[in-house]
Amino acid sequence: MKIICKQGHRRNQMFEVLPENQGQTGRHKCAGCAYDLGKWHAMIGVPKASDDGVLADLAESQASYVRHKDAFTAYLMGYEHGLKLQNVA
């Protein structure tokens, strides 16, 4: 059964900058959920994922600004933001 993301982050305009992606594990995965996962991984010290297999269990979303966006790129963006937040604390 597919889980569909209903969180408000899918309407965040920051995801407009992401490249489009129609393939691999990240296909149709919510870029907002992927971003949050990357940020969380960085903040708790989980090594950065090297491929989009990390997205396998994320919810899907084709709504608003995350439609057809590259969720793995969103994960990497979140990871970088998480590292910056970690360095500020």
FIKOLZA-1660 file (N, C-alpha, C; in steps of 0.1 Angstrom, whole numbers, plus 5000, padded with zeros to 4 digits):
% residues 89
   i   px   py   pz ch aa at
   1 5008 4988 5000  A  M  N
   1 5000 5000 5000  A  M CA
   1 5009 5013 5000  A  M  C
   2 5006 5022 4991  A  K  N
   2 5013 5034 4990  A  K CA
   2 5009 5044 5001  A  K  C
   3 5019 5050 5007  A  I  N
   3 5016 5060 5017  A  I CA
   3 5018 5074 5010  A  I  C
   4 5008 5082 5011  A  I  N
   4 5008 5095 5004  A  I CA
   4 5010 5106 5014  A  I  C
   5 5020 5115 5012  A  C  N
   5 5023 5126 5021  A  C CA
   5 5012 5136 5021  A  C  C
   6 5008 5140 5032  A  K  N
   6 4998 5151 5033  A  K CA
   6 5004 5163 5041  A  K  C
   7 5017 5163 5043  A  Q  N
   7 5023 5174 5051  A  Q CA
   7 5024 5187 5043  A  Q  C
   8 5024 5198 5049  A  G  N
   8 5025 5211 5043  A  G CA
   8 5037 5214 5035  A  G  C
   9 5048 5206 5039  A  H  N
   9 5061 5209 5032  A  H CA
   9 5061 5207 5017  A  H  C
  10 5051 5199 5012  A  R  N
  10 5050 5197 4998  A  R CA
  10 5046 5210 4990  A  R  C
  11 5042 5219 4998  A  R  N
  11 5038 5232 4992  A  R CA
  11 5049 5243 4994  A  R  C
  12 5061 5239 4998  A  N  N
  12 5071 5248 5001  A  N CA
  12 5078 5252 4988  A  N  C
  13 5079 5264 4984  A  Q  N
  13 5084 5269 4971  A  Q CA
  13 5099 5266 4970  A  Q  C
  14 5106 5263 4981  A  M  N
  14 5120 5261 4980  A  M CA
  14 5123 5248 4971  A  M  C
  15 5113 5239 4970  A  F  N
  15 5115 5227 4962  A  F CA
  15 5114 5230 4947  A  F  C
  16 5110 5242 4943  A  E  N
  16 5110 5245 4929  A  E CA
  16 5123 5245 4922  A  E  C
  17 5134 5247 4930  A  V  N
  17 5148 5247 4924  A  V CA
  17 5153 5233 4921  A  V  C
  18 5147 5223 4926  A  L  N
  18 5151 5209 4924  A  L CA
  18 5150 5205 4910  A  L  C
  19 5159 5197 4905  A  P  N
  19 5157 5192 4891  A  P CA
  19 5146 5181 4891  A  P  C
  20 5141 5179 4879  A  E  N
  20 5130 5169 4878  A  E CA
  20 5136 5155 4877  A  E  C
  21 5129 5145 4881  A  N  N
  21 5133 5132 4881  A  N CA
  21 5121 5122 4879  A  N  C
  22 5122 5114 4870  A  Q  N
  22 5112 5104 4867  A  Q CA
  22 5116 5090 4868  A  Q  C
  23 5128 5088 4875  A  G  N
  23 5133 5074 4875  A  G CA
  23 5138 5070 4889  A  G  C
  24 5142 5057 4889  A  Q  N
  24 5148 5051 4901  A  Q CA
  24 5139 5050 4913  A  Q  C
  25 5145 5048 4925  A  T  N
  25 5138 5046 4937  A  T CA
  25 5130 5059 4941  A  T  C
  26 5136 5070 4938  A  G  N
  26 5131 5083 4942  A  G CA
  26 5119 5087 4934  A  G  C
  27 5115 5080 4924  A  R  N
  27 5104 5084 4916  A  R CA
  27 5091 5085 4924  A  R  C
  28 5085 5097 4924  A  H  N
  28 5073 5100 4930  A  H CA
  28 5074 5101 4946  A  H  C
  29 5086 5100 4951  A  K  N
  29 5088 5101 4966  A  K CA
  29 5086 5116 4969  A  K  C
  30 5081 5119 4981  A  C  N
  30 5079 5133 4985  A  C CA
  30 5093 5140 4987  A  C  C
  31 5096 5150 4980  A  A  N
  31 5109 5157 4981  A  A CA
  31 5109 5164 4995  A  A  C
  32 5098 5168 5001  A  G  N
  32 5098 5174 5014  A  G CA
  32 5102 5164 5025  A  G  C
  33 5096 5152 5024  A  C  N
  33 5100 5141 5033  A  C CA
  33 5115 5137 5031  A  C  C
  34 5120 5137 5019  A  A  N
  34 5134 5134 5016  A  A CA
  34 5143 5145 5022  A  A  C
  35 5139 5157 5021  A  Y  N
  35 5146 5168 5027  A  Y CA
  35 5147 5167 5042  A  Y  C
  36 5136 5164 5048  A  D  N
  36 5135 5162 5063  A  D CA
  36 5144 5151 5067  A  D  C
  37 5144 5140 5060  A  L  N
  37 5152 5128 5063  A  L CA
  37 5167 5132 5062  A  L  C
  38 5171 5139 5052  A  G  N
  38 5185 5143 5050  A  G CA
  38 5189 5152 5062  A  G  C
  39 5181 5161 5065  A  K  N
  39 5184 5171 5076  A  K CA
  39 5185 5163 5089  A  K  C
  40 5176 5154 5092  A  W  N
  40 5176 5146 5104  A  W CA
  40 5189 5137 5104  A  W  C
  41 5192 5131 5093  A  H  N
  41 5204 5122 5093  A  H CA
  41 5217 5130 5097  A  H  C
  42 5218 5142 5091  A  A  N
  42 5230 5151 5094  A  A CA
  42 5230 5155 5109  A  A  C
  43 5219 5158 5114  A  M  N
  43 5218 5163 5128  A  M CA
  43 5221 5152 5138  A  M  C
  44 5218 5140 5135  A  I  N
  44 5221 5129 5144  A  I CA
  44 5233 5121 5141  A  I  C
  45 5240 5125 5130  A  G  N
  45 5253 5119 5127  A  G CA
  45 5253 5107 5119  A  G  C
  46 5242 5104 5112  A  V  N
  46 5241 5093 5103  A  V CA
  46 5249 5097 5090  A  V  C
  47 5258 5088 5085  A  P  N
  47 5265 5091 5073  A  P CA
  47 5255 5094 5061  A  P  C
  48 5260 5104 5053  A  K  N
  48 5251 5108 5042  A  K CA
  48 5250 5096 5032  A  K  C
  49 5238 5094 5028  A  A  N
  49 5235 5083 5018  A  A CA
  49 5242 5086 5005  A  A  C
  50 5246 5075 4998  A  S  N
  50 5253 5077 4985  A  S CA
  50 5244 5074 4973  A  S  C
  51 5231 5069 4976  A  D  N
  51 5222 5067 4965  A  D CA
  51 5208 5068 4970  A  D  C
  52 5198 5068 4961  A  D  N
  52 5185 5070 4964  A  D CA
  52 5177 5059 4971  A  D  C
  53 5185 5048 4974  A  G  N
  53 5178 5037 4981  A  G CA
  53 5174 5041 4995  A  G  C
  54 5180 5052 5000  A  V  N
  54 5176 5057 5013  A  V CA
  54 5161 5062 5013  A  V  C
  55 5156 5064 5002  A  L  N
  55 5142 5070 5000  A  L CA
  55 5131 5059 5000  A  L  C
  56 5135 5046 5000  A  A  N
  56 5126 5035 4997  A  A CA
  56 5113 5036 5006  A  A  C
  57 5115 5039 5019  A  D  N
  57 5103 5039 5028  A  D CA
  57 5096 5052 5029  A  D  C
  58 5100 5062 5022  A  L  N
  58 5093 5075 5023  A  L CA
  58 5079 5075 5016  A  L  C
  59 5071 5084 5021  A  A  N
  59 5058 5086 5015  A  A CA
  59 5060 5092 5001  A  A  C
  60 5049 5090 4993  A  E  N
  60 5049 5096 4979  A  E CA
  60 5041 5108 4979  A  E  C
  61 5045 5117 4969  A  S  N
  61 5037 5129 4967  A  S CA
  61 5039 5134 4953  A  S  C
  62 5028 5138 4947  A  Q  N
  62 5029 5144 4934  A  Q CA
  62 5021 5157 4935  A  Q  C
  63 5021 5163 4947  A  A  N
  63 5014 5176 4949  A  A CA
  63 5023 5188 4948  A  A  C
  64 5017 5198 4943  A  S  N
  64 5023 5211 4943  A  S CA
  64 5038 5212 4939  A  S  C
  65 5046 5218 4947  A  Y  N
  65 5060 5220 4944  A  Y CA
  65 5069 5208 4944  A  Y  C
  66 5065 5197 4949  A  V  N
  66 5073 5185 4949  A  V CA
  66 5070 5175 4937  A  V  C
  67 5061 5179 4929  A  R  N
  67 5057 5171 4917  A  R CA
  67 5068 5169 4908  A  R  C
  68 5072 5156 4906  A  H  N
  68 5082 5152 4897  A  H CA
  68 5096 5157 4900  A  H  C
  69 5098 5161 4913  A  K  N
  69 5111 5167 4917  A  K CA
  69 5120 5155 4922  A  K  C
  70 5133 5158 4920  A  D  N
  70 5143 5148 4924  A  D CA
  70 5144 5147 4939  A  D  C
  71 5138 5137 4945  A  A  N
  71 5138 5135 4960  A  A CA
  71 5152 5133 4966  A  A  C
  72 5161 5126 4958  A  F  N
  72 5174 5124 4963  A  F CA
  72 5182 5137 4964  A  F  C
  73 5180 5146 4955  A  T  N
  73 5186 5159 4955  A  T CA
  73 5181 5166 4967  A  T  C
  74 5168 5165 4970  A  A  N
  74 5162 5171 4982  A  A CA
  74 5168 5165 4995  A  A  C
  75 5171 5152 4995  A  Y  N
  75 5177 5146 5007  A  Y CA
  75 5191 5152 5009  A  Y  C
  76 5199 5154 4998  A  L  N
  76 5212 5159 4999  A  L CA
  76 5212 5174 5004  A  L  C
  77 5202 5181 4999  A  M  N
  77 5200 5195 5003  A  M CA
  77 5197 5196 5018  A  M  C
  78 5188 5187 5022  A  G  N
  78 5185 5187 5036  A  G CA
  78 5197 5183 5045  A  G  C
  79 5205 5174 5040  A  Y  N
  79 5217 5169 5047  A  Y CA
  79 5226 5181 5049  A  Y  C
  80 5228 5189 5039  A  E  N
  80 5237 5200 5040  A  E CA
  80 5232 5211 5049  A  E  C
  81 5219 5213 5049  A  H  N
  81 5212 5223 5058  A  H CA
  81 5214 5217 5072  A  H  C
  82 5212 5204 5074  A  G  N
  82 5213 5199 5088  A  G CA
  82 5228 5200 5093  A  G  C
  83 5238 5199 5084  A  L  N
  83 5252 5201 5089  A  L CA
  83 5254 5215 5093  A  L  C
  84 5248 5224 5086  A  K  N
  84 5249 5239 5089  A  K CA
  84 5243 5242 5102  A  K  C
  85 5231 5236 5105  A  L  N
  85 5224 5238 5117  A  L CA
  85 5232 5232 5129  A  L  C
  86 5238 5221 5126  A  Q  N
  86 5246 5214 5137  A  Q CA
  86 5258 5222 5140  A  Q  C
  87 5264 5229 5131  A  N  N
  87 5276 5237 5133  A  N CA
  87 5273 5250 5140  A  N  C
  88 5260 5255 5139  A  V  N
  88 5256 5267 5146  A  V CA
  88 5253 5265 5160  A  V  C
  89 5249 5253 5164  A  A  N
  89 5245 5249 5178  A  A CA
  89 5257 5248 5187  A  A  C
% end
